[in-house]
Amino acid sequence: MNENLDLNDFHFATTNQKTIIQPPTSISFYSFHFLIQWLTLNKIPTVGIVETGRTVYTAYNDSDSENLIGQANKGKKFFISLMEDHSSRQFLRINREIKTIDEYDVFTLKSSLAHSR
């Protein structure tokens, strides 16, 4: 990653055998999701929660594929492929068939974060 980021701009919380990460606004879409995948592949179970002006969503590494999967605050399930070029356009590929982990939904993670502070 060629980004100049300050670790203090991230919010990390550890609950129920996982690390929850909230990114700073200065990090790119690709870099944040790469970080989630990299931590998970290095034996640190990780889930990210992203809040933008348009949506709130969670994302985590899918152990059955090379993608990240997650769910938006309105319940839509999606995947993110880091093999695509996200430099000009970032998006979540909606797919109703994806099986997600119930405790990694937006409401549950936000509740966990509130209790960890």
Backbone as a chain_set.jsonl record, in Angstrom:
{"seq": "MNENLDLNDFHFATTNQKTIIQPPTSISFYSFHFLIQWLTLNKIPTVGIVETGRTVYTAYNDSDSENLIGQANKGKKFFISLMEDHSSRQFLRINREIKTIDEYDVFTLKSSLAHSR", "coords": {"N": [[0.851, -1.176, 0.0], [0.59, 2.123, -0.856], [0.037, 4.293, 0.797], [-0.01, 6.994, 3.071], [-0.663, 6.531, 6.166], [-1.974, 7.001, 9.449], [-1.822, 5.048, 12.251], [-3.285, 5.705, 14.489], [-5.584, 6.802, 13.493], [-7.327, 4.807, 12.931], [-9.924, 2.72, 14.281], [-9.793, 0.142, 16.482], [-11.228, -2.748, 17.837], [-11.506, -5.484, 20.009], [-13.473, -8.248, 20.25], [-15.287, -11.129, 21.251], [-13.501, -13.119, 20.059], [-12.678, -11.884, 17.674], [-11.399, -9.188, 15.65], [-12.538, -5.966, 15.273], [-12.549, -3.48, 12.865], [-12.631, -0.042, 12.227], [-12.279, 2.153, 9.615], [-10.151, 5.017, 8.818], [-11.216, 8.021, 7.12], [-9.393, 8.677, 5.225], [-8.251, 6.46, 4.008], [-7.942, 4.323, 1.169], [-10.515, 2.557, -0.655], [-9.687, 0.04, -1.692], [-7.288, -0.454, -0.189], [-8.193, -0.605, 2.49], [-9.886, -2.861, 2.446], [-8.092, -4.764, 1.585], [-6.417, -4.829, 3.826], [-8.146, -5.983, 5.755], [-8.436, -8.544, 4.623], [-5.746, -9.402, 4.583], [-5.034, -9.411, 7.348], [-6.791, -11.398, 8.281], [-5.92, -13.637, 6.803], [-3.517, -13.917, 8.017], [-4.048, -15.11, 10.397], [-5.58, -13.532, 12.158], [-8.636, -13.086, 13.037], [-10.818, -10.944, 11.435], [-13.076, -8.248, 10.996], [-14.472, -5.616, 9.144], [-16.048, -2.45, 9.589], [-17.771, -0.107, 7.834], [-18.672, 3.24, 7.442], [-20.364, 5.428, 5.47], [-21.567, 8.397, 3.775], [-23.667, 7.423, 2.342], [-24.189, 4.737, 2.999], [-23.916, 2.043, 5.422], [-21.821, -0.604, 6.117], [-20.655, -3.997, 6.652], [-17.695, -5.956, 6.298], [-15.824, -8.871, 5.555], [-13.318, -11.457, 5.288], [-13.987, -14.071, 3.039], [-13.941, -17.371, 3.704], [-14.308, -19.368, 1.862], [-13.66, -18.468, -0.649], [-11.771, -16.153, -2.735], [-12.648, -13.684, -2.133], [-14.016, -10.835, -0.326], [-16.812, -10.71, 1.827], [-20.026, -9.448, 2.84], [-22.503, -7.42, 4.53], [-24.903, -4.9, 4.059], [-26.35, -2.105, 5.877], [-29.037, -2.124, 5.245], [-29.593, -4.72, 4.822], [-28.772, -5.923, 2.43], [-26.756, -8.321, 0.839], [-23.359, -8.864, -0.182], [-20.385, -9.11, -2.277], [-16.86, -8.453, -2.507], [-14.35, -8.202, -4.797], [-10.932, -8.211, -4.753], [-9.398, -8.438, -6.919], [-10.208, -6.862, -8.947], [-10.014, -3.638, -10.577], [-10.067, -1.011, -8.512], [-9.472, 1.631, -8.575], [-10.746, 3.758, -9.882], [-13.425, 3.351, -9.472], [-15.374, 2.193, -6.873], [-17.18, -0.483, -5.629], [-19.82, -2.511, -4.263], [-20.666, -5.738, -4.925], [-23.766, -6.837, -5.237], [-25.419, -9.745, -4.045], [-27.844, -11.925, -3.462], [-27.676, -14.584, -2.743], [-25.492, -15.106, -1.182], [-24.125, -16.453, 1.757], [-23.954, -15.151, 4.892], [-22.317, -14.352, 8.015], [-24.239, -14.238, 10.839], [-23.641, -12.774, 13.228], [-21.976, -10.831, 12.276], [-23.344, -8.739, 11.2], [-24.422, -5.32, 10.58], [-25.873, -4.074, 12.731], [-25.318, -5.767, 14.967], [-22.482, -5.618, 15.113], [-22.106, -2.857, 15.536], [-23.304, -2.621, 18.004], [-21.577, -4.247, 19.531], [-19.275, -2.67, 19.343], [-20.096, -0.377, 20.725], [-20.293, -1.373, 23.297], [-17.656, -1.939, 23.794], [-16.316, 0.388, 24.15]], "CA": [[0.0, 0.0, 0.0], [1.38, 3.349, -0.963], [-0.692, 5.353, 1.476], [0.572, 7.486, 4.309], [-1.749, 6.426, 7.133], [-1.619, 7.019, 10.858], [-2.516, 3.985, 12.953], [-4.204, 6.313, 15.453], [-6.817, 7.186, 12.815], [-8.179, 3.62, 12.888], [-10.496, 2.278, 15.55], [-9.727, -1.309, 16.613], [-11.855, -3.312, 19.033], [-11.458, -6.946, 20.013], [-14.606, -8.833, 20.96], [-15.702, -12.475, 20.823], [-12.522, -13.798, 19.198], [-12.462, -11.209, 16.393], [-11.022, -7.786, 15.7], [-13.39, -5.093, 14.466], [-11.79, -2.301, 12.439], [-13.298, 1.065, 11.557], [-11.19, 2.842, 8.917], [-10.181, 6.483, 8.676], [-11.735, 8.428, 5.805], [-8.274, 8.893, 4.305], [-7.774, 5.221, 3.403], [-8.655, 3.96, -0.06], [-11.396, 1.389, -0.624], [-8.875, -1.16, -1.901], [-6.343, -0.671, 0.916], [-8.893, -1.049, 3.695], [-10.36, -4.234, 2.285], [-6.883, -5.587, 1.551], [-5.996, -4.968, 5.222], [-9.026, -6.975, 6.373], [-8.082, -9.85, 4.086], [-4.384, -9.731, 5.007], [-5.063, -9.77, 8.77], [-7.47, -12.69, 8.414], [-5.036, -14.676, 6.276], [-2.426, -14.051, 8.979], [-4.619, -15.707, 11.607], [-6.235, -12.551, 13.017], [-10.007, -12.953, 12.527], [-11.071, -9.513, 11.324], [-14.244, -7.751, 10.264], [-14.467, -4.166, 9.046], [-17.336, -1.771, 9.508], [-17.556, 1.131, 7.088], [-19.804, 4.168, 7.438], [-20.232, 6.523, 4.51], [-22.772, 9.21, 3.701], [-24.731, 6.691, 1.651], [-24.481, 3.413, 3.56], [-23.067, 1.442, 6.45], [-21.717, -2.031, 5.804], [-19.585, -4.783, 7.238], [-16.996, -6.792, 5.315], [-14.837, -9.792, 6.121], [-12.786, -12.405, 4.326], [-14.768, -15.282, 2.819], [-13.016, -18.511, 3.753], [-14.585, -20.262, 0.737], [-13.291, -17.846, -1.923], [-10.736, -15.116, -2.618], [-13.374, -12.428, -1.979], [-14.572, -10.415, 0.942], [-18.258, -10.676, 1.769], [-20.578, -8.646, 3.909], [-23.905, -7.057, 4.493], [-25.162, -3.48, 4.281], [-27.31, -1.846, 6.946], [-30.398, -2.414, 4.77], [-29.717, -6.16, 4.673], [-28.276, -6.461, 1.164], [-25.503, -9.056, 0.946], [-22.499, -8.523, -1.314], [-18.994, -9.535, -2.236], [-15.859, -7.529, -3.046], [-13.186, -8.883, -5.347], [-9.767, -7.33, -4.795], [-8.726, -8.66, -8.205], [-10.701, -5.83, -9.859], [-9.413, -2.314, -10.445], [-10.935, -0.137, -7.727], [-8.875, 2.966, -8.539], [-11.658, 4.802, -10.338], [-14.79, 3.065, -9.047], [-15.474, 1.178, -5.843], [-18.561, -0.909, -5.477], [-20.138, -3.776, -3.627], [-21.456, -6.546, -5.869], [-24.904, -7.416, -4.522], [-25.727, -11.129, -4.37], [-28.749, -12.424, -2.416], [-27.396, -15.983, -2.428], [-24.332, -15.215, -0.289], [-24.375, -16.79, 3.163], [-23.12, -14.32, 5.754], [-22.311, -14.698, 9.444], [-25.245, -13.384, 11.484], [-23.08, -11.836, 14.216], [-21.178, -9.822, 11.579], [-24.195, -7.733, 10.565], [-24.142, -3.948, 11.02], [-26.442, -3.808, 14.049], [-24.59, -6.526, 15.983], [-21.129, -5.077, 15.269], [-22.181, -1.536, 16.157], [-23.598, -2.871, 19.41], [-20.324, -4.71, 20.126], [-18.379, -1.52, 19.443], [-20.6, 0.498, 21.78], [-19.965, -1.989, 24.586], [-16.192, -2.019, 23.976], [-15.768, 1.735, 24.396]], "C": [[0.89, 1.23, 0.0], [0.679, 4.527, -0.31], [0.018, 5.727, 2.766], [-0.548, 7.56, 5.336], [-1.205, 6.427, 8.542], [-2.463, 5.972, 11.58], [-3.543, 4.536, 13.941], [-5.524, 6.745, 14.823], [-7.789, 6.012, 12.66], [-8.804, 3.404, 14.26], [-10.5, 0.756, 15.533], [-10.428, -1.713, 17.903], [-11.796, -4.827, 18.917], [-12.603, -7.457, 20.878], [-14.874, -10.219, 20.394], [-14.769, -13.108, 19.798], [-12.331, -13.157, 17.828], [-12.04, -9.768, 16.655], [-11.935, -7.015, 14.761], [-12.586, -3.844, 14.149], [-12.731, -1.295, 11.789], [-12.183, 1.905, 10.926], [-11.283, 4.363, 9.024], [-10.716, 6.828, 7.283], [-10.627, 8.575, 4.776], [-7.79, 7.627, 3.602], [-8.595, 4.905, 2.15], [-9.507, 2.708, 0.171], [-10.566, 0.11, -0.704], [-7.992, -1.454, -0.685], [-7.037, -1.169, 2.174], [-9.331, -2.5, 3.578], [-9.191, -5.219, 2.16], [-6.387, -5.84, 2.976], [-6.841, -6.015, 5.943], [-8.623, -8.371, 5.926], [-6.708, -10.297, 4.585], [-4.353, -10.154, 6.478], [-5.689, -11.145, 8.972], [-6.574, -13.823, 7.928], [-3.824, -14.902, 7.172], [-2.939, -14.399, 10.379], [-5.158, -14.709, 12.625], [-7.651, -12.367, 12.47], [-10.457, -11.494, 12.587], [-12.339, -9.233, 10.545], [-14.171, -6.229, 10.281], [-15.883, -3.636, 9.038], [-17.085, -0.386, 8.929], [-18.823, 1.965, 7.128], [-19.502, 5.291, 6.463], [-21.512, 7.348, 4.558], [-23.948, 8.464, 3.11], [-25.117, 5.371, 2.305], [-23.545, 3.083, 4.714], [-23.012, -0.036, 6.09], [-20.569, -2.675, 6.557], [-18.961, -5.631, 6.138], [-15.965, -7.645, 6.036], [-14.436, -10.789, 5.055], [-13.671, -13.64, 4.25], [-13.806, -16.461, 2.758], [-13.205, -19.483, 2.587], [-14.208, -19.678, -0.622], [-12.151, -16.855, -1.697], [-11.352, -13.742, -2.376], [-13.604, -12.068, -0.52], [-16.082, -10.433, 0.757], [-18.759, -9.815, 2.91], [-22.028, -8.337, 3.688], [-24.034, -5.571, 4.808], [-26.233, -3.321, 5.363], [-28.751, -2.117, 6.524], [-30.566, -3.885, 4.424], [-29.186, -6.749, 3.383], [-26.905, -7.101, 1.368], [-24.686, -8.843, -0.32], [-21.161, -9.221, -1.208], [-18.141, -8.44, -2.863], [-14.704, -8.376, -3.544], [-12.034, -7.893, -5.41], [-8.955, -7.526, -6.066], [-9.155, -7.614, -9.238], [-9.981, -4.513, -9.599], [-10.401, -1.394, -9.73], [-10.421, 1.301, -7.708], [-9.844, 4.061, -8.981], [-13.086, 4.582, -9.858], [-14.768, 1.937, -8.022], [-16.942, 0.791, -5.713], [-18.645, -2.26, -4.813], [-21.031, -4.537, -4.598], [-22.537, -7.3, -5.091], [-25.17, -8.834, -5.015], [-26.556, -11.701, -3.22], [-28.417, -13.83, -1.946], [-26.237, -16.166, -1.442], [-24.793, -15.514, 1.132], [-23.406, -15.976, 4.012], [-23.23, -14.805, 7.2], [-23.225, -13.714, 10.165], [-24.642, -12.368, 12.446], [-22.164, -10.787, 13.59], [-22.061, -8.807, 10.857], [-23.951, -6.37, 11.213], [-24.635, -3.712, 12.448], [-25.645, -4.498, 15.154], [-23.19, -5.965, 16.207], [-21.142, -3.696, 15.914], [-22.494, -1.661, 17.65], [-22.339, -3.343, 20.147], [-19.349, -3.561, 20.326], [-18.812, -0.591, 20.576], [-20.25, -0.048, 23.159], [-18.465, -2.038, 24.852], [-15.575, -0.666, 24.313], [-15.908, 2.156, 25.823]], "O": [[1.833, 1.333, 0.785], [0.731, 5.645, -0.824], [0.574, 4.874, 3.457], [-1.296, 8.537, 5.376], [-0.114, 5.92, 8.802], [-3.692, 6.016, 11.518], [-4.561, 3.894, 14.198], [-6.485, 7.024, 15.54], [-8.948, 6.211, 12.298], [-8.271, 3.854, 15.275], [-11.134, 0.144, 14.673], [-10.237, -1.083, 18.943], [-12.014, -5.381, 17.84], [-12.695, -7.149, 22.066], [-14.706, -10.453, 19.197], [-15.231, -13.586, 18.762], [-11.866, -13.823, 16.903], [-12.286, -9.209, 17.723], [-12.084, -7.372, 13.592], [-12.011, -3.221, 15.041], [-13.526, -1.643, 10.916], [-11.253, 2.322, 11.616], [-12.35, 4.919, 9.286], [-10.666, 5.999, 6.374], [-10.897, 8.595, 3.576], [-6.985, 7.721, 2.675], [-9.791, 5.189, 2.089], [-9.243, 1.914, 1.074], [-10.725, -0.793, 0.117], [-7.958, -2.587, -0.206], [-6.526, -2.06, 2.853], [-9.161, -3.28, 4.515], [-9.296, -6.371, 2.581], [-5.98, -6.957, 3.295], [-6.3, -6.85, 6.668], [-8.484, -9.277, 6.748], [-6.535, -11.454, 4.967], [-3.713, -11.149, 6.819], [-5.179, -11.959, 9.742], [-6.484, -14.863, 8.581], [-3.178, -15.947, 7.1], [-2.345, -14.032, 11.393], [-5.191, -14.999, 13.82], [-7.856, -11.582, 11.544], [-10.474, -10.885, 13.657], [-12.635, -9.901, 9.554], [-13.848, -5.626, 11.305], [-16.803, -4.287, 8.545], [-16.297, 0.397, 9.459], [-19.917, 1.459, 6.877], [-18.514, 6.012, 6.608], [-22.435, 7.023, 5.305], [-25.1, 8.827, 3.346], [-26.26, 4.932, 2.176], [-22.535, 3.749, 4.943], [-24.039, -0.647, 5.794], [-19.648, -2.009, 7.03], [-19.626, -5.983, 5.163], [-15.324, -7.207, 6.992], [-15.123, -10.95, 4.046], [-14.06, -14.194, 5.279], [-12.961, -16.538, 1.866], [-12.348, -20.334, 2.35], [-14.415, -20.327, -1.647], [-11.634, -16.739, -0.586], [-10.643, -12.737, -2.41], [-13.413, -12.88, 0.385], [-16.577, -10.197, -0.344], [-18.012, -9.49, 3.833], [-22.692, -8.889, 2.81], [-23.367, -5.051, 5.702], [-26.926, -4.274, 5.716], [-29.607, -2.321, 7.385], [-31.559, -4.268, 3.806], [-29.149, -7.972, 3.246], [-26.014, -6.514, 1.982], [-25.243, -8.663, -1.402], [-20.841, -9.839, -0.193], [-18.625, -7.616, -3.639], [-14.144, -9.176, -2.795], [-12.148, -6.848, -6.051], [-7.941, -6.859, -6.269], [-8.53, -7.495, -10.291], [-9.411, -4.305, -8.528], [-11.444, -1.042, -10.281], [-10.889, 2.109, -6.906], [-9.759, 5.187, -8.49], [-13.88, 5.522, -9.835], [-14.216, 0.865, -8.27], [-17.825, 1.648, -5.693], [-17.692, -3.04, -4.797], [-22.053, -4.012, -5.04], [-22.256, -8.269, -4.385], [-25.154, -9.106, -6.216], [-26.032, -11.935, -2.13], [-28.834, -14.231, -0.86], [-26.03, -17.265, -0.927], [-25.734, -14.902, 1.637], [-22.19, -16.097, 3.871], [-24.129, -15.57, 7.547], [-23.011, -12.503, 10.11], [-25.082, -11.219, 12.481], [-21.628, -9.938, 14.303], [-21.575, -8.085, 9.987], [-23.34, -6.287, 12.278], [-23.887, -3.204, 13.283], [-25.331, -3.877, 16.17], [-22.748, -5.843, 17.35], [-20.287, -3.392, 16.745], [-21.993, -0.88, 18.459], [-22.065, -2.89, 21.258], [-18.674, -3.483, 21.353], [-17.968, -0.075, 21.307], [-19.948, 0.713, 24.078], [-18.042, -2.165, 26.002], [-14.415, -0.602, 24.722], [-15.496, 3.258, 26.185]]}, "num_chains": 1, "name": "protein.A"}
